[in-house]
Amino acid sequence: MQLELRHLRALCTIAGAGSLSKAAASLGVSQPALTAQLHRIESTLGGQVFRRSRLGVTPTPFGQFVLTRARSALHTVDELMTGALPPSGQTSVARIGGYANPLFSGLLRRLFEVPGASITVHTEHSPRLLLDLLASRRLDAATLIDYPGHELVIPPSVGVRPIAVEPVFVAMAEAHPLAVLEEVPLAELADDDWVLSPPDGAGWPECFVTTCQNEGFVPKMPYIMIEPMMIRNLIAEKHAISPCQASFPSGQGLVVRPIAGSPLWIRHLAAWRRDGALAHRAEELTRLATEAHRESLESQPHYTAWRARHPADLRP
């Protein structure tokens, strides 16, 4: 027998009801039919999902394993099928997405401070996916990033405003030989190992690789990861260096330095659905995101020092 979604729903219904008779009534089938179906499911899974007794049914340890994954799978499918609002649909809850960085955290803090605010939060690594979730009405607003030369193509249903453009910096161990420099020439890092985040659908790390090639080398990239703590530990222990956003904090054996000449830039955007729950607050959303971005940079000495040396170096 091939396992289907209806079988997973049957298992979850049995677990919720606590008895086969109650579950059968809920599913609109006879108890013998449900019992036979459960036997087939357990045979397919290769283990007993429920213990039967006069008091009903309870999950076995294997059953707990199965039910956890069944509920997760059903939640994912239900989200795919019902996550979008109809074109004219409105909701009192605003659904906001973004990349997990200080800008997004600061924006959420400001939104939560608004009296009566009701929001849900969804984070993704990929700006391209966040934009798709906006276009498919699964989000009302999002903060996005892209890169000069790799700008996101914005659909007509989505409004967008630039928040800021900033240079990409580099994080390295404080014991790195080039950490003493105010700004690090990218070509001088040709022999280092790099830790990079995986492709984000918006042009990263392609734009980084192209920039390195323009400097005469192909970067060595043995480490691909997105977990900030693991990245920080890898850098601090002198195993790798990493390109990073200017808001990336120094400390704990790690320093952040500008790349000489600022050859690589990142753009932050505020975006919203034109028919979504936050369309009427687009100006406010952009203002709060801009404030959050400014706050995230002003708290980093490596950025304020770079800004003081390059007061006019801002790009549209």
C-alpha positions in Angstrom: 0.0 0.0 0.0 1.2 3.5 -0.8 0.9 6.0 2.1 -1.4 8.9 1.2 -2.4 12.2 2.9 -5.8 10.7 3.9 -3.9 8.0 5.8 -2.0 10.6 7.8 -5.2 12.4 8.5 -6.8 9.2 9.8 -3.8 8.6 12.2 -4.1 12.2 13.5 -7.8 11.9 13.9 -7.5 8.6 15.9 -4.8 10.2 18.1 -7.0 13.2 18.8 -10.1 11.2 19.5 -8.4 8.7 21.7 -10.6 5.8 20.4 -11.3 4.1 17.1 -15.1 4.5 17.5 -15.0 8.3 18.0 -12.4 8.7 15.2 -14.6 6.6 12.9 -17.6 8.8 13.6 -15.6 11.9 12.9 -14.3 10.5 9.6 -17.7 9.2 8.5 -16.7 5.6 8.2 -17.5 2.4 10.2 -15.2 1.3 13.0 -14.4 -2.0 11.3 -13.4 -0.1 8.2 -11.2 2.3 10.1 -9.6 -0.6 12.1 -8.8 -2.4 8.9 -7.3 0.8 7.4 -5.2 1.3 10.5 -3.8 -2.3 10.2 -2.8 -1.6 6.6 -1.2 1.7 7.6 0.8 0.1 10.4 1.9 -2.7 8.0 3.1 -0.2 5.5 5.0 1.8 8.2 6.5 -1.3 9.7 5.5 -0.7 13.2 2.6 -0.4 15.7 1.3 3.2 15.9 -1.3 2.7 18.7 -1.8 0.5 21.7 -5.4 -0.7 22.1 -7.1 -1.2 25.4 -10.6 -1.1 26.9 -10.1 2.6 27.6 -9.2 3.5 24.0 -6.0 3.9 22.0 -2.7 5.6 22.9 0.3 6.2 20.7 3.3 3.9 21.0 6.8 5.5 21.1 7.0 4.7 17.4 3.5 6.2 17.0 4.7 9.4 18.6 7.5 9.5 16.0 5.0 8.9 13.1 2.4 11.4 14.4 4.9 14.2 14.8 5.9 13.9 11.2 2.3 13.3 10.0 1.1 16.5 11.7 4.0 18.5 10.2 3.3 17.1 6.7 -0.4 17.9 7.0 0.3 21.4 8.3 2.6 22.0 5.3 0.0 20.8 2.8 -2.8 22.8 4.5 -0.6 25.9 4.3 0.0 25.4 0.6 -3.7 25.0 0.0 -5.2 27.7 2.2 -2.3 30.1 2.8 -3.5 32.6 0.2 -6.3 35.1 0.7 -8.8 35.7 -2.2 -8.1 38.9 -4.2 -10.7 40.9 -2.2 -10.0 39.2 1.1 -8.7 41.3 4.0 -7.6 40.1 7.4 -7.1 42.0 10.7 -3.8 40.1 11.1 -0.9 41.4 9.1 1.5 38.7 7.8 5.1 40.0 7.6 8.1 38.2 6.2 11.8 38.9 6.1 15.4 37.7 6.3 16.5 37.3 9.9 18.8 40.2 10.3 19.0 43.3 12.7 16.9 45.4 10.3 14.0 42.9 10.4 14.3 42.5 14.1 14.2 46.2 14.6 11.2 46.6 12.4 9.3 43.9 14.3 10.1 45.5 17.6 8.7 48.8 16.3 5.6 47.2 14.9 4.9 45.3 18.1 5.0 48.6 20.0 2.1 50.0 17.9 -1.1 49.7 20.1 -3.4 47.0 18.9 -0.9 45.6 16.4 -1.7 42.1 15.4 0.9 40.4 13.2 2.4 37.0 12.3 6.0 36.6 11.3 7.6 34.4 8.7 11.4 34.3 8.0 13.1 32.9 5.0 16.7 32.9 3.7 15.6 33.6 0.1 14.4 37.1 -0.9 13.1 35.5 -4.1 10.9 33.2 -2.0 9.6 36.0 0.1 8.7 37.9 -3.0 6.8 34.9 -4.3 5.0 34.6 -1.0 3.9 38.2 -1.4 2.8 37.7 -4.9 0.8 34.6 -4.0 -1.0 36.5 -1.1 0.7 34.4 1.6 2.3 37.6 3.0 1.1 41.2 3.3 4.6 42.8 3.6 8.2 41.8 3.7 11.7 43.2 4.0 13.9 42.1 1.0 17.5 42.3 -0.1 19.1 42.3 -3.6 22.3 43.4 -5.2 23.2 46.0 -7.8 23.2 44.2 -11.1 20.9 41.5 -9.7 17.9 43.5 -8.9 14.7 41.6 -8.0 11.9 41.8 -10.7 8.9 43.2 -8.8 5.4 42.0 -10.0 2.7 44.7 -10.5 0.8 43.4 -7.4 3.6 44.3 -5.1 4.7 47.8 -4.1 8.3 48.4 -3.1 10.4 51.2 -1.6 14.3 51.2 -1.2 15.4 51.5 2.4 19.1 51.8 2.0 22.2 50.6 0.1 25.3 49.6 2.0 28.7 48.0 1.2 29.4 44.4 2.0 32.0 44.0 4.7 34.2 41.1 5.7 34.3 39.2 9.0 37.6 37.7 10.1 39.4 36.5 13.3 40.9 39.3 15.3 44.2 37.5 15.0 44.0 37.5 11.1 47.1 39.3 9.7 44.9 41.8 7.8 42.7 42.6 10.8 44.9 45.5 11.7 44.0 47.4 8.5 41.2 49.9 8.4 40.0 48.5 5.0 41.0 45.2 3.6 41.9 44.8 -0.2 39.8 41.9 -1.5 42.6 40.5 -3.6 44.7 40.1 -0.4 42.1 37.5 0.7 42.6 35.2 -2.3 44.3 32.5 -0.2 41.7 32.4 2.6 38.9 29.9 3.0 35.4 31.5 2.9 32.2 30.6 4.7 29.2 31.6 2.7 25.4 31.4 3.0 23.8 29.2 0.3 22.2 30.7 -2.9 19.3 33.0 -2.0 17.6 33.3 -5.4 18.4 37.0 -5.6 22.0 36.8 -6.8 24.0 35.6 -3.8 26.7 34.3 -3.8 27.0 34.7 -7.6 27.7 38.5 -7.2 30.3 37.8 -4.6 32.1 35.2 -6.8 32.0 37.6 -9.8 33.5 40.4 -7.7 36.3 38.1 -6.5 37.0 37.0 -10.1 37.2 40.7 -11.1 39.9 41.0 -8.5 41.8 38.1 -10.1 40.9 35.0 -8.0 38.2 32.4 -7.5 37.2 32.2 -3.8 37.7 28.9 -2.0 34.3 28.1 -0.4 34.5 24.9 1.6 31.9 26.1 4.1 28.2 26.7 3.3 25.9 27.5 6.2 23.3 30.0 7.5 23.5 29.5 11.3 25.0 32.8 12.7 26.6 31.1 15.8 28.3 28.4 13.7 29.6 31.0 11.3 30.9 33.2 14.1 32.7 30.3 15.8 34.2 29.2 12.5 35.6 32.7 11.9 36.8 33.3 15.4 38.7 30.0 15.4 40.5 31.1 12.3 39.1 28.4 10.0 37.5 30.9 7.6 36.5 34.4 6.8 33.1 35.6 5.5 31.5 38.5 3.6 28.8 40.0 5.8 26.3 42.8 6.1 27.6 46.0 7.8 25.3 45.3 10.8 27.2 42.1 11.6 28.6 42.6 15.1 32.2 42.3 16.1 33.4 40.7 19.3 34.3 37.3 20.8 37.4 36.9 18.8 36.0 38.3 15.6 36.3 41.7 13.8 34.5 43.2 10.9 36.3 45.3 8.3 35.3 47.2 5.2 36.5 45.9 1.8 38.8 48.5 0.2 37.0 50.3 -2.6 33.6 48.9 -1.6 33.3 46.7 -4.7 30.2 44.8 -3.5 26.9 46.3 -2.3 23.6 45.1 -0.9 20.2 46.9 -1.2 17.5 46.7 1.4 13.8 47.0 0.4 10.4 47.3 2.0 7.7 45.6 0.0 3.9 45.1 0.4 1.0 43.7 -1.4 -1.0 46.5 -3.0 -4.3 44.8 -1.9 -2.9 43.5 1.4 -3.6 44.4 5.1 -0.6 46.8 5.2 -1.1 48.6 1.9 -2.5 51.7 3.7 0.5 51.7 6.0 3.2 51.4 3.3 4.8 54.8 4.1 4.9 54.0 7.8 6.3 50.5 7.1 9.1 52.1 5.0 9.8 54.7 7.7 10.0 52.2 10.5 12.2 49.8 8.4 14.5 52.8 7.6 14.8 53.7 11.3 15.5 50.1 12.1 18.3 49.9 9.5 19.9 53.1 10.6 19.8 51.9 14.2 21.4 48.6 13.3 24.3 50.4 11.6 24.9 53.2 14.1 25.5 50.6 16.8 28.5 49.1 14.9 31.8 51.0 15.2 33.2 49.5 12.1 30.4 51.0 10.0 30.5 54.4 11.7 34.2 54.6 11.1 33.8 53.7 7.4 31.0 56.2 7.1 33.2 58.9 8.6 35.9 58.2 6.0 33.4 58.0 3.1 30.7 60.6 3.9 29.5 60.8 0.3 29.8 57.2 -0.7 26.2 56.2 -0.9 24.6 54.5 -3.9 21.1 54.6 -5.2 
